[in-house]
Amino acid sequence: MPAAPGAVTIMLTNIVPSVYAVQAFHDENDNMDIDRSLLGFPREGMGFSNDAPMLYGPPKFADAAITIGAE
């Protein structure tokens, strides 16, 4: 589905309670890959749970970690 302005909601079911980190990216050219520059920086939009910062590589797991409880 092409990107469109607004919010996107994804519903996951049967998730085991635990600690997770989530990464999302916008595959702008629909090639099912994160395109990168020669230096390895992503050329397409991406983000992580908790708005964890990406400085010179992916964020630390602890910065992106979210806890999914039993409820």
N, CA, C and O atoms as a Tripos MOL2 file, in Angstrom:
@<TRIPOS>MOLECULE
protein
  284   283    71     0     0
PROTEIN
NO_CHARGES

@<TRIPOS>ATOM
      1 N           0.8450   -1.1720    0.0000 N.3       1 MET1
      2 CA          0.0000    0.0000    0.0000 C.3       1 MET1
      3 C           0.8930    1.2380    0.0000 C.2       1 MET1
      4 O           1.7890    1.3360    0.8380 O.2       1 MET1
      5 N           0.6830    2.1660   -0.8920 N.am      2 PRO2
      6 CA          1.5040    3.3780   -0.9310 C.3       2 PRO2
      7 C           1.3540    4.2180    0.3350 C.2       2 PRO2
      8 O           0.2970    4.2200    0.9660 O.2       2 PRO2
      9 N           2.4080    4.9240    0.6940 N.am      3 ALA3
     10 CA          2.3670    5.8090    1.8550 C.3       3 ALA3
     11 C           1.3890    6.9530    1.6030 C.2       3 ALA3
     12 O           1.2230    7.4160    0.4750 O.2       3 ALA3
     13 N           0.7580    7.3870    2.6690 N.am      4 ALA4
     14 CA         -0.1900    8.4940    2.6010 C.3       4 ALA4
     15 C          -0.0620    9.3040    3.8820 C.2       4 ALA4
     16 O           0.3370    8.7670    4.9160 O.2       4 ALA4
     17 N          -0.3960   10.5930    3.8270 N.am      5 PRO5
     18 CA         -0.3400   11.4080    5.0450 C.3       5 PRO5
     19 C          -1.2830   10.8650    6.1110 C.2       5 PRO5
     20 O          -2.3250   10.2890    5.7990 O.2       5 PRO5
     21 N          -0.9090   11.0540    7.3580 N.am      6 GLY6
     22 CA         -1.7500   10.6410    8.4690 C.3       6 GLY6
     23 C          -1.0840    9.5930    9.3200 C.2       6 GLY6
     24 O           0.0980    9.2940    9.1510 O.2       6 GLY6
     25 N          -1.8390    9.0410   10.2280 N.am      7 ALA7
     26 CA         -1.3280    8.0380   11.1620 C.3       7 ALA7
     27 C          -1.5230    6.6370   10.5930 C.2       7 ALA7
     28 O          -2.4350    6.3870    9.8050 O.2       7 ALA7
     29 N          -0.6560    5.7450   11.0070 N.am      8 VAL8
     30 CA         -0.7670    4.3400   10.6370 C.3       8 VAL8
     31 C          -0.8670    3.5420   11.9290 C.2       8 VAL8
     32 O          -0.0950    3.7620   12.8620 O.2       8 VAL8
     33 N          -1.8030    2.6320   11.9820 N.am      9 THR9
     34 CA         -1.9590    1.7620   13.1450 C.3       9 THR9
     35 C          -1.7440    0.3270   12.7050 C.2       9 THR9
     36 O          -2.3140   -0.1250   11.7120 O.2       9 THR9
     37 N          -0.9150   -0.3840   13.4570 N.am     10 ILE10
     38 CA         -0.6640   -1.7930   13.1860 C.3      10 ILE10
     39 C          -1.1090   -2.5690   14.4120 C.2      10 ILE10
     40 O          -0.7040   -2.2520   15.5300 O.2      10 ILE10
     41 N          -1.9350   -3.5770   14.2120 N.am     11 MET11
     42 CA         -2.4390   -4.3910   15.3160 C.3      11 MET11
     43 C          -1.7480   -5.7510   15.2870 C.2      11 MET11
     44 O          -1.8720   -6.4960   14.3150 O.2      11 MET11
     45 N          -1.0190   -6.0710   16.3580 N.am     12 LEU12
     46 CA         -0.3700   -7.3680   16.4950 C.3      12 LEU12
     47 C          -1.1320   -8.1600   17.5510 C.2      12 LEU12
     48 O          -1.5280   -7.6100   18.5780 O.2      12 LEU12
     49 N          -1.3340   -9.4340   17.3020 N.am     13 THR13
     50 CA         -2.0590  -10.2710   18.2530 C.3      13 THR13
     51 C          -1.1650  -11.3990   18.7360 C.2      13 THR13
     52 O          -0.1580  -11.7300   18.1100 O.2      13 THR13
     53 N          -1.5550  -11.9830   19.8610 N.am     14 ASN14
     54 CA         -0.8360  -13.1180   20.4460 C.3      14 ASN14
     55 C           0.6330  -12.8120   20.7350 C.2      14 ASN14
     56 O           1.5060  -13.6490   20.5100 O.2      14 ASN14
     57 N           0.8920  -11.6200   21.2280 N.am     15 ILE15
     58 CA          2.2570  -11.2200   21.5720 C.3      15 ILE15
     59 C           2.5690  -11.7290   22.9830 C.2      15 ILE15
     60 O           1.7960  -11.5030   23.9140 O.2      15 ILE15
     61 N           3.6760  -12.3990   23.1300 N.am     16 VAL16
     62 CA          4.1080  -12.9070   24.4300 C.3      16 VAL16
     63 C           4.5850  -11.7280   25.2740 C.2      16 VAL16
     64 O           5.3910  -10.9260   24.8010 O.2      16 VAL16
     65 N           4.1040  -11.6050   26.5160 N.am     17 PRO17
     66 CA          4.5910  -10.5170   27.3730 C.3      17 PRO17
     67 C           6.1070  -10.5800   27.5070 C.2      17 PRO17
     68 O           6.6680  -11.6200   27.8520 O.2      17 PRO17
     69 N           6.7560   -9.4690   27.2330 N.am     18 SER18
     70 CA          8.2120   -9.4080   27.2890 C.3      18 SER18
     71 C           8.6430   -7.9710   27.0100 C.2      18 SER18
     72 O           7.8140   -7.0610   26.9930 O.2      18 SER18
     73 N           9.9210   -7.7740   26.7950 N.am     19 VAL19
     74 CA         10.4740   -6.4740   26.4220 C.3      19 VAL19
     75 C          10.8990   -6.5580   24.9600 C.2      19 VAL19
     76 O          11.6130   -7.4770   24.5600 O.2      19 VAL19
     77 N          10.4510   -5.5900   24.1730 N.am     20 TYR20
     78 CA         10.7060   -5.5720   22.7310 C.3      20 TYR20
     79 C          11.2350   -4.2030   22.3160 C.2      20 TYR20
     80 O          11.1200   -3.2280   23.0580 O.2      20 TYR20
     81 N          11.8110   -4.1490   21.1320 N.am     21 ALA21
     82 CA         12.1300   -2.8890   20.4580 C.3      21 ALA21
     83 C          11.5400   -2.9970   19.0550 C.2      21 ALA21
     84 O          11.5590   -4.0680   18.4470 O.2      21 ALA21
     85 N          11.0210   -1.8930   18.5500 N.am     22 VAL22
     86 CA         10.3570   -1.8950   17.2570 C.3      22 VAL22
     87 C          11.0840   -0.9580   16.3020 C.2      22 VAL22
     88 O          11.4540    0.1580   16.6670 O.2      22 VAL22
     89 N          11.2830   -1.4260   15.0830 N.am     23 GLN23
     90 CA         11.8690   -0.6070   14.0250 C.3      23 GLN23
     91 C          10.8670   -0.5470   12.8820 C.2      23 GLN23
     92 O          10.2560   -1.5550   12.5270 O.2      23 GLN23
     93 N          10.7020    0.6250   12.3150 N.am     24 ALA24
     94 CA          9.8460    0.7840   11.1390 C.3      24 ALA24
     95 C          10.6170    1.6020   10.1120 C.2      24 ALA24
     96 O          11.3940    2.4900   10.4640 O.2      24 ALA24
     97 N          10.3920    1.2910    8.8330 N.am     25 PHE25
     98 CA         11.0200    2.1100    7.8020 C.3      25 PHE25
     99 C          10.0660    2.3060    6.6460 C.2      25 PHE25
    100 O           9.1670    1.4980    6.4120 O.2      25 PHE25
    101 N          10.2800    3.3990    5.9270 N.am     26 HIS26
    102 CA          9.4650    3.7510    4.7710 C.3      26 HIS26
    103 C          10.2130    3.3090    3.5230 C.2      26 HIS26
    104 O          11.1910    3.9420    3.1250 O.2      26 HIS26
    105 N           9.7660    2.2450    2.9130 N.am     27 ASP27
    106 CA         10.3990    1.7140    1.7060 C.3      27 ASP27
    107 C           9.9460    2.5590    0.5120 C.2      27 ASP27
    108 O           9.0530    2.1690   -0.2400 O.2      27 ASP27
    109 N          10.5700    3.7040    0.3570 N.am     28 GLU28
    110 CA         10.1270    4.7120   -0.6090 C.3      28 GLU28
    111 C          10.1170    4.2180   -2.0480 C.2      28 GLU28
    112 O           9.2880    4.6640   -2.8410 O.2      28 GLU28
    113 N          11.0220    3.3030   -2.4070 N.am     29 ASN29
    114 CA         11.0650    2.8160   -3.7860 C.3      29 ASN29
    115 C          10.5240    1.3910   -3.9200 C.2      29 ASN29
    116 O          10.6630    0.7690   -4.9730 O.2      29 ASN29
    117 N           9.9140    0.8810   -2.8600 N.am     30 ASP30
    118 CA          9.2140   -0.4140   -2.8760 C.3      30 ASP30
    119 C          10.1100   -1.5780   -3.3060 C.2      30 ASP30
    120 O           9.6620   -2.4750   -4.0200 O.2      30 ASP30
    121 N          11.3970   -1.5640   -2.8630 N.am     31 ASN31
    122 CA         12.2910   -2.6730   -3.2110 C.3      31 ASN31
    123 C          12.4870   -3.6470   -2.0450 C.2      31 ASN31
    124 O          13.3420   -4.5300   -2.1080 O.2      31 ASN31
    125 N          11.6940   -3.4840   -0.9830 N.am     32 MET32
    126 CA         11.7200   -4.3620    0.1950 C.3      32 MET32
    127 C          13.0800   -4.3810    0.8880 C.2      32 MET32
    128 O          13.4820   -5.4050    1.4410 O.2      32 MET32
    129 N          13.7900   -3.2490    0.8610 N.am     33 ASP33
    130 CA         15.1010   -3.1550    1.4750 C.3      33 ASP33
    131 C          15.2940   -1.7390    1.9950 C.2      33 ASP33
    132 O          14.6790   -0.7980    1.4930 O.2      33 ASP33
    133 N          16.1530   -1.5860    3.0060 N.am     34 ILE34
    134 CA         16.5240   -0.2630    3.4870 C.3      34 ILE34
    135 C          17.7190    0.1900    2.6570 C.2      34 ILE34
    136 O          18.8240   -0.3290    2.8170 O.2      34 ILE34
    137 N          17.5010    1.1410    1.7850 N.am     35 ASP35
    138 CA         18.5960    1.6440    0.9510 C.3      35 ASP35
    139 C          19.5330    2.4840    1.8020 C.2      35 ASP35
    140 O          19.0940    3.2520    2.6580 O.2      35 ASP35
    141 N          20.8260    2.3310    1.5580 N.am     36 ARG36
    142 CA         21.8380    3.0240    2.3540 C.3      36 ARG36
    143 C          22.8210    3.7720    1.4560 C.2      36 ARG36
    144 O          23.0190    3.4220    0.2920 O.2      36 ARG36
    145 N          23.4260    4.8020    2.0250 N.am     37 SER37
    146 CA         24.4600    5.5580    1.3220 C.3      37 SER37
    147 C          25.7580    4.7560    1.3440 C.2      37 SER37
    148 O          25.8200    3.6920    1.9610 O.2      37 SER37
    149 N          26.7750    5.2510    0.6870 N.am     38 LEU38
    150 CA         28.0820    4.5850    0.6880 C.3      38 LEU38
    151 C          28.6620    4.4650    2.0940 C.2      38 LEU38
    152 O          29.4490    3.5600    2.3730 O.2      38 LEU38
    153 N          28.2690    5.3830    2.9790 N.am     39 LEU39
    154 CA         28.7490    5.3450    4.3590 C.3      39 LEU39
    155 C          27.8610    4.4870    5.2580 C.2      39 LEU39
    156 O          28.1500    4.3390    6.4450 O.2      39 LEU39
    157 N          26.7960    3.9250    4.7150 N.am     40 GLY40
    158 CA         25.9290    3.0460    5.4900 C.3      40 GLY40
    159 C          24.7330    3.7120    6.1400 C.2      40 GLY40
    160 O          23.9560    3.0530    6.8300 O.2      40 GLY40
    161 N          24.5740    5.0170    5.9290 N.am     41 PHE41
    162 CA         23.4370    5.7270    6.5070 C.3      41 PHE41
    163 C          22.1780    5.4370    5.6860 C.2      41 PHE41
    164 O          22.2470    5.3700    4.4590 O.2      41 PHE41
    165 N          21.0290    5.2630    6.3460 N.am     42 PRO42
    166 CA         19.8020    4.9850    5.5980 C.3      42 PRO42
    167 C          19.3960    6.1680    4.7210 C.2      42 PRO42
    168 O          19.4890    7.3240    5.1350 O.2      42 PRO42
    169 N          18.9450    5.8610    3.5100 N.am     43 ARG43
    170 CA         18.4620    6.8890    2.5810 C.3      43 ARG43
    171 C          16.9470    7.0230    2.6260 C.2      43 ARG43
    172 O          16.3740    7.9130    1.9970 O.2      43 ARG43
    173 N          16.3050    6.1350    3.3710 N.am     44 GLU44
    174 CA         14.8540    6.1610    3.4850 C.3      44 GLU44
    175 C          14.4930    6.3860    4.9500 C.2      44 GLU44
    176 O          15.2700    6.0740    5.8520 O.2      44 GLU44
    177 N          13.3170    6.9250    5.1640 N.am     45 GLY45
    178 CA         12.8940    7.2360    6.5200 C.3      45 GLY45
    179 C          12.7970    5.9940    7.3890 C.2      45 GLY45
    180 O          12.3090    4.9490    6.9580 O.2      45 GLY45
    181 N          13.2710    6.1290    8.6230 N.am     46 MET46
    182 CA         13.1520    5.0190    9.5640 C.3      46 MET46
    183 C          13.0280    5.5740   10.9600 C.2      46 MET46
    184 O          13.4320    6.7030   11.2390 O.2      46 MET46
    185 N          12.4650    4.7630   11.8350 N.am     47 GLY47
    186 CA         12.3080    5.1720   13.2220 C.3      47 GLY47
    187 C          12.2480    3.9590   14.1200 C.2      47 GLY47
    188 O          12.0840    2.8290   13.6600 O.2      47 GLY47
    189 N          12.3840    4.2150   15.4190 N.am     48 PHE48
    190 CA         12.4100    3.1610   16.4190 C.3      48 PHE48
    191 C          11.4450    3.4990   17.5430 C.2      48 PHE48
    192 O          11.1080    4.6620   17.7630 O.2      48 PHE48
    193 N          11.0040    2.4580   18.2540 N.am     49 SER49
    194 CA         10.1420    2.6820   19.4010 C.3      49 SER49
    195 C          10.8290    3.6260   20.3860 C.2      49 SER49
    196 O          12.0560    3.7020   20.4430 O.2      49 SER49
    197 N          10.0200    4.3360   21.1510 N.am     50 ASN50
    198 CA         10.4810    5.3460   22.1160 C.3      50 ASN50
    199 C          11.2100    6.4970   21.4420 C.2      50 ASN50
    200 O          11.9020    7.2660   22.1100 O.2      50 ASN50
    201 N          11.0630    6.6250   20.1290 N.am     51 ASP51
    202 CA         11.7710    7.6680   19.3820 C.3      51 ASP51
    203 C          13.2660    7.6290   19.6920 C.2      51 ASP51
    204 O          13.9160    8.6680   19.8040 O.2      51 ASP51
    205 N          13.8020    6.4080   19.8300 N.am     52 ALA52
    206 CA         15.2130    6.2090   20.1700 C.3      52 ALA52
    207 C          16.0980    6.8330   19.0910 C.2      52 ALA52
    208 O          15.8470    6.6400   17.9020 O.2      52 ALA52
    209 N          17.1240    7.5750   19.4920 N.am     53 PRO53
    210 CA         17.9700    8.2640   18.5180 C.3      53 PRO53
    211 C          18.8970    7.3250   17.7560 C.2      53 PRO53
    212 O          19.4190    6.3540   18.3030 O.2      53 PRO53
    213 N          19.0840    7.6400   16.4810 N.am     54 MET54
    214 CA         20.0100    6.9120   15.6300 C.3      54 MET54
    215 C          21.1500    7.8700   15.2950 C.2      54 MET54
    216 O          20.9850    8.7520   14.4530 O.2      54 MET54
    217 N          22.2780    7.7110   15.9310 N.am     55 LEU55
    218 CA         23.3780    8.6430   15.7030 C.3      55 LEU55
    219 C          24.3200    8.0980   14.6310 C.2      55 LEU55
    220 O          24.2400    8.5200   13.4780 O.2      55 LEU55
    221 N          25.1970    7.1830   14.9810 N.am     56 TYR56
    222 CA         26.1240    6.5920   14.0180 C.3      56 TYR56
    223 C          25.8800    5.0940   13.9030 C.2      56 TYR56
    224 O          26.8190    4.3060   13.7880 O.2      56 TYR56
    225 N          24.6380    4.7220   13.9360 N.am     57 GLY57
    226 CA         24.2240    3.3230   13.8630 C.3      57 GLY57
    227 C          22.8800    3.1970   14.5400 C.2      57 GLY57
    228 O          22.3080    4.1940   14.9800 O.2      57 GLY57
    229 N          22.3770    2.0040   14.6260 N.am     58 PRO58
    230 CA         21.0800    1.8190   15.2640 C.3      58 PRO58
    231 C          21.1560    2.1720   16.7450 C.2      58 PRO58
    232 O          22.2320    2.1220   17.3410 O.2      58 PRO58
    233 N          20.0200    2.5280   17.3420 N.am     59 PRO59
    234 CA         20.0360    2.8600   18.7700 C.3      59 PRO59
    235 C          20.2970    1.6220   19.6220 C.2      59 PRO59
    236 O          20.1700    0.4890   19.1590 O.2      59 PRO59
    237 N          20.6580    1.8620   20.8550 N.am     60 LYS60
    238 CA         20.8250    0.7680   21.7990 C.3      60 LYS60
    239 C          19.4430    0.1750   22.0860 C.2      60 LYS60
    240 O          18.4380    0.8850   22.1070 O.2      60 LYS60
    241 N          19.4170   -1.1320   22.3060 N.am     61 PHE61
    242 CA         18.1470   -1.8100   22.5950 C.3      61 PHE61
    243 C          17.4500   -1.1400   23.7750 C.2      61 PHE61
    244 O          16.2380   -0.9270   23.7400 O.2      61 PHE61
    245 N          18.2000   -0.8080   24.8110 N.am     62 ALA62
    246 CA         17.6110   -0.2020   26.0230 C.3      62 ALA62
    247 C          16.9190    1.1170   25.6980 C.2      62 ALA62
    248 O          15.9320    1.4630   26.3470 O.2      62 ALA62
    249 N          17.4090    1.8580   24.7130 N.am     63 ASP63
    250 CA         16.7940    3.1370   24.3590 C.3      63 ASP63
    251 C          15.4720    2.9490   23.6110 C.2      63 ASP63
    252 O          14.5890    3.8030   23.6850 O.2      63 ASP63
    253 N          15.3370    1.8470   22.9030 N.am     64 ALA64
    254 CA         14.1260    1.5930   22.1130 C.3      64 ALA64
    255 C          13.1820    0.6150   22.8060 C.2      64 ALA64
    256 O          12.0820    0.3730   22.3100 O.2      64 ALA64
    257 N          13.5840    0.0540   23.9300 N.am     65 ALA65
    258 CA         12.8200   -1.0080   24.5830 C.3      65 ALA65
    259 C          11.4500   -0.5540   25.0560 C.2      65 ALA65
    260 O          11.2920    0.5270   25.6250 O.2      65 ALA65
    261 N          10.4620   -1.4080   24.8070 N.am     66 ILE66
    262 CA          9.1070   -1.2040   25.3270 C.3      66 ILE66
    263 C           8.6780   -2.5140   25.9850 C.2      66 ILE66
    264 O           9.0360   -3.5970   25.5240 O.2      66 ILE66
    265 N           7.9100   -2.4020   27.0640 N.am     67 THR67
    266 CA          7.4600   -3.5830   27.7900 C.3      67 THR67
    267 C           6.0190   -3.8830   27.3960 C.2      67 THR67
    268 O           5.1470   -3.0170   27.4790 O.2      67 THR67
    269 N           5.7820   -5.0990   26.9730 N.am     68 ILE68
    270 CA          4.4310   -5.5520   26.6440 C.3      68 ILE68
    271 C           3.9880   -6.4530   27.7970 C.2      68 ILE68
    272 O           4.5830   -7.5020   28.0440 O.2      68 ILE68
    273 N           2.9480   -6.0330   28.4890 N.am     69 GLY69
    274 CA          2.4550   -6.7930   29.6320 C.3      69 GLY69
    275 C           1.3900   -7.7890   29.2490 C.2      69 GLY69
    276 O           0.9950   -7.8680   28.0860 O.2      69 GLY69
    277 N           0.9230   -8.5490   30.2170 N.am     70 ALA70
    278 CA         -0.0810   -9.5860   29.9870 C.3      70 ALA70
    279 C          -1.4120   -9.0080   29.5300 C.2      70 ALA70
    280 O          -2.1340   -9.6660   28.7810 O.2      70 ALA70
    281 N          -1.7560   -7.8100   29.9520 N.am     71 GLU71
    282 CA         -3.0420   -7.2420   29.5370 C.3      71 GLU71
    283 C          -2.9050   -6.5570   28.2200 C.2      71 GLU71
    284 O          -3.8810   -6.0150   27.7010 O.2      71 GLU71
@<TRIPOS>BOND
     1     1     2 1
     2     2     3 1
     3     3     4 2
     4     3     5 am
     5     5     6 1
     6     6     7 1
     7     7     8 2
     8     7     9 am
     9     9    10 1
    10    10    11 1
    11    11    12 2
    12    11    13 am
    13    13    14 1
    14    14    15 1
    15    15    16 2
    16    15    17 am
    17    17    18 1
    18    18    19 1
    19    19    20 2
    20    19    21 am
    21    21    22 1
    22    22    23 1
    23    23    24 2
    24    23    25 am
    25    25    26 1
    26    26    27 1
    27    27    28 2
    28    27    29 am
    29    29    30 1
    30    30    31 1
    31    31    32 2
    32    31    33 am
    33    33    34 1
    34    34    35 1
    35    35    36 2
    36    35    37 am
    37    37    38 1
    38    38    39 1
    39    39    40 2
    40    39    41 am
    41    41    42 1
    42    42    43 1
    43    43    44 2
    44    43    45 am
    45    45    46 1
    46    46    47 1
    47    47    48 2
    48    47    49 am
    49    49    50 1
    50    50    51 1
    51    51    52 2
    52    51    53 am
    53    53    54 1
    54    54    55 1
    55    55    56 2
    56    55    57 am
    57    57    58 1
    58    58    59 1
    59    59    60 2
    60    59    61 am
    61    61    62 1
    62    62    63 1
    63    63    64 2
    64    63    65 am
    65    65    66 1
    66    66    67 1
    67    67    68 2
    68    67    69 am
    69    69    70 1
    70    70    71 1
    71    71    72 2
    72    71    73 am
    73    73    74 1
    74    74    75 1
    75    75    76 2
    76    75    77 am
    77    77    78 1
    78    78    79 1
    79    79    80 2
    80    79    81 am
    81    81    82 1
    82    82    83 1
    83    83    84 2
    84    83    85 am
    85    85    86 1
    86    86    87 1
    87    87    88 2
    88    87    89 am
    89    89    90 1
    90    90    91 1
    91    91    92 2
    92    91    93 am
    93    93    94 1
    94    94    95 1
    95    95    96 2
    96    95    97 am
    97    97    98 1
    98    98    99 1
    99    99   100 2
   100    99   101 am
   101   101   102 1
   102   102   103 1
   103   103   104 2
   104   103   105 am
   105   105   106 1
   106   106   107 1
   107   107   108 2
   108   107   109 am
   109   109   110 1
   110   110   111 1
   111   111   112 2
   112   111   113 am
   113   113   114 1
   114   114   115 1
   115   115   116 2
   116   115   117 am
   117   117   118 1
   118   118   119 1
   119   119   120 2
   120   119   121 am
   121   121   122 1
   122   122   123 1
   123   123   124 2
   124   123   125 am
   125   125   126 1
   126   126   127 1
   127   127   128 2
   128   127   129 am
   129   129   130 1
   130   130   131 1
   131   131   132 2
   132   131   133 am
   133   133   134 1
   134   134   135 1
   135   135   136 2
   136   135   137 am
   137   137   138 1
   138   138   139 1
   139   139   140 2
   140   139   141 am
   141   141   142 1
   142   142   143 1
   143   143   144 2
   144   143   145 am
   145   145   146 1
   146   146   147 1
   147   147   148 2
   148   147   149 am
   149   149   150 1
   150   150   151 1
   151   151   152 2
   152   151   153 am
   153   153   154 1
   154   154   155 1
   155   155   156 2
   156   155   157 am
   157   157   158 1
   158   158   159 1
   159   159   160 2
   160   159   161 am
   161   161   162 1
   162   162   163 1
   163   163   164 2
   164   163   165 am
   165   165   166 1
   166   166   167 1
   167   167   168 2
   168   167   169 am
   169   169   170 1
   170   170   171 1
   171   171   172 2
   172   171   173 am
   173   173   174 1
   174   174   175 1
   175   175   176 2
   176   175   177 am
   177   177   178 1
   178   178   179 1
   179   179   180 2
   180   179   181 am
   181   181   182 1
   182   182   183 1
   183   183   184 2
   184   183   185 am
   185   185   186 1
   186   186   187 1
   187   187   188 2
   188   187   189 am
   189   189   190 1
   190   190   191 1
   191   191   192 2
   192   191   193 am
   193   193   194 1
   194   194   195 1
   195   195   196 2
   196   195   197 am
   197   197   198 1
   198   198   199 1
   199   199   200 2
   200   199   201 am
   201   201   202 1
   202   202   203 1
   203   203   204 2
   204   203   205 am
   205   205   206 1
   206   206   207 1
   207   207   208 2
   208   207   209 am
   209   209   210 1
   210   210   211 1
   211   211   212 2
   212   211   213 am
   213   213   214 1
   214   214   215 1
   215   215   216 2
   216   215   217 am
   217   217   218 1
   218   218   219 1
   219   219   220 2
   220   219   221 am
   221   221   222 1
   222   222   223 1
   223   223   224 2
   224   223   225 am
   225   225   226 1
   226   226   227 1
   227   227   228 2
   228   227   229 am
   229   229   230 1
   230   230   231 1
   231   231   232 2
   232   231   233 am
   233   233   234 1
   234   234   235 1
   235   235   236 2
   236   235   237 am
   237   237   238 1
   238   238   239 1
   239   239   240 2
   240   239   241 am
   241   241   242 1
   242   242   243 1
   243   243   244 2
   244   243   245 am
   245   245   246 1
   246   246   247 1
   247   247   248 2
   248   247   249 am
   249   249   250 1
   250   250   251 1
   251   251   252 2
   252   251   253 am
   253   253   254 1
   254   254   255 1
   255   255   256 2
   256   255   257 am
   257   257   258 1
   258   258   259 1
   259   259   260 2
   260   259   261 am
   261   261   262 1
   262   262   263 1
   263   263   264 2
   264   263   265 am
   265   265   266 1
   266   266   267 1
   267   267   268 2
   268   267   269 am
   269   269   270 1
   270   270   271 1
   271   271   272 2
   272   271   273 am
   273   273   274 1
   274   274   275 1
   275   275   276 2
   276   275   277 am
   277   277   278 1
   278   278   279 1
   279   279   280 2
   280   279   281 am
   281   281   282 1
   282   282   283 1
   283   283   284 2
@<TRIPOS>SUBSTRUCTURE
     1 MET1         2 RESIDUE 1 A MET
     2 PRO2         6 RESIDUE 1 A PRO
     3 ALA3        10 RESIDUE 1 A ALA
     4 ALA4        14 RESIDUE 1 A ALA
     5 PRO5        18 RESIDUE 1 A PRO
     6 GLY6        22 RESIDUE 1 A GLY
     7 ALA7        26 RESIDUE 1 A ALA
     8 VAL8        30 RESIDUE 1 A VAL
     9 THR9        34 RESIDUE 1 A THR
    10 ILE10       38 RESIDUE 1 A ILE
    11 MET11       42 RESIDUE 1 A MET
    12 LEU12       46 RESIDUE 1 A LEU
    13 THR13       50 RESIDUE 1 A THR
    14 ASN14       54 RESIDUE 1 A ASN
    15 ILE15       58 RESIDUE 1 A ILE
    16 VAL16       62 RESIDUE 1 A VAL
    17 PRO17       66 RESIDUE 1 A PRO
    18 SER18       70 RESIDUE 1 A SER
    19 VAL19       74 RESIDUE 1 A VAL
    20 TYR20       78 RESIDUE 1 A TYR
    21 ALA21       82 RESIDUE 1 A ALA
    22 VAL22       86 RESIDUE 1 A VAL
    23 GLN23       90 RESIDUE 1 A GLN
    24 ALA24       94 RESIDUE 1 A ALA
    25 PHE25       98 RESIDUE 1 A PHE
    26 HIS26      102 RESIDUE 1 A HIS
    27 ASP27      106 RESIDUE 1 A ASP
    28 GLU28      110 RESIDUE 1 A GLU
    29 ASN29      114 RESIDUE 1 A ASN
    30 ASP30      118 RESIDUE 1 A ASP
    31 ASN31      122 RESIDUE 1 A ASN
    32 MET32      126 RESIDUE 1 A MET
    33 ASP33      130 RESIDUE 1 A ASP
    34 ILE34      134 RESIDUE 1 A ILE
    35 ASP35      138 RESIDUE 1 A ASP
    36 ARG36      142 RESIDUE 1 A ARG
    37 SER37      146 RESIDUE 1 A SER
    38 LEU38      150 RESIDUE 1 A LEU
    39 LEU39      154 RESIDUE 1 A LEU
    40 GLY40      158 RESIDUE 1 A GLY
    41 PHE41      162 RESIDUE 1 A PHE
    42 PRO42      166 RESIDUE 1 A PRO
    43 ARG43      170 RESIDUE 1 A ARG
    44 GLU44      174 RESIDUE 1 A GLU
    45 GLY45      178 RESIDUE 1 A GLY
    46 MET46      182 RESIDUE 1 A MET
    47 GLY47      186 RESIDUE 1 A GLY
    48 PHE48      190 RESIDUE 1 A PHE
    49 SER49      194 RESIDUE 1 A SER
    50 ASN50      198 RESIDUE 1 A ASN
    51 ASP51      202 RESIDUE 1 A ASP
    52 ALA52      206 RESIDUE 1 A ALA
    53 PRO53      210 RESIDUE 1 A PRO
    54 MET54      214 RESIDUE 1 A MET
    55 LEU55      218 RESIDUE 1 A LEU
    56 TYR56      222 RESIDUE 1 A TYR
    57 GLY57      226 RESIDUE 1 A GLY
    58 PRO58      230 RESIDUE 1 A PRO
    59 PRO59      234 RESIDUE 1 A PRO
    60 LYS60      238 RESIDUE 1 A LYS
    61 PHE61      242 RESIDUE 1 A PHE
    62 ALA62      246 RESIDUE 1 A ALA
    63 ASP63      250 RESIDUE 1 A ASP
    64 ALA64      254 RESIDUE 1 A ALA
    65 ALA65      258 RESIDUE 1 A ALA
    66 ILE66      262 RESIDUE 1 A ILE
    67 THR67      266 RESIDUE 1 A THR
    68 ILE68      270 RESIDUE 1 A ILE
    69 GLY69      274 RESIDUE 1 A GLY
    70 ALA70      278 RESIDUE 1 A ALA
    71 GLU71      282 RESIDUE 1 A GLU
